[in-house]
Amino acid sequence: MKIRIGFVSNSSSSSFVIAGVAVCTDDEEKFAAVLKKEFVNEFLAEYRGDAYEFLNDHGITLEQDDENGEYAGLPLNKMDADETKRQFLARAKNELLKVFDEDLIRDTCFISGCSYNG
């Protein structure tokens, strides 16, 4: 029997760390309800309910965790070299506040997750 030790390159799982909040994109009306009012028509008309494209175009990443849902925010690789975690979290919150209602953003935190594609 052969035992493989080390990194397996054909893995179909991915993990993430994001400074953000939980969102639900399955229902476009629920998602639109947590957006700032000035973005609702843009999301529904121009993006036809495509949350991924809408957020991406507004500088926000959407990540999915197979067990816990979806998260919007800034991925950890966007953290500046001289930025503390607290500063990065505050910056993520400010970016989220540009498009989301303030009530949703209150729970901004670091989130890690994993998805499996296979």
Secondary structure, 3 states (H helix, E strand, C coil): CCCCCCCCCCCCEEEEEEEEEEECCCCHHHHHHCECHHHHHHHHHHCCCCHHHHHHHCCCEEEEECCCEEEEEEEHHHCCCCCCHHHHHHHHHHHHHCCECHHHHCCCEEEEEEEECC
